[in-house]
């Protein structure tokens, strides 16, 4: 299959519908892991007391400035997305 039929379809979409039309191709073009996360069922398990405590502790650490920058984590694990 070539991309020509898709281009022809896109050319027929009314201007006002372009934002909606962009969503599905954007979804298809994203990574498989991202698509899986988007399609995963909602976590409907209630939070335990331990969960609630961990969340409160994490929020307190954030307020206290005990955080690590995203770029630092990427560098530490030698992941793309930051200058090394």
Long-range contacts (C-beta under 8 A, 24 or more apart in sequence): none
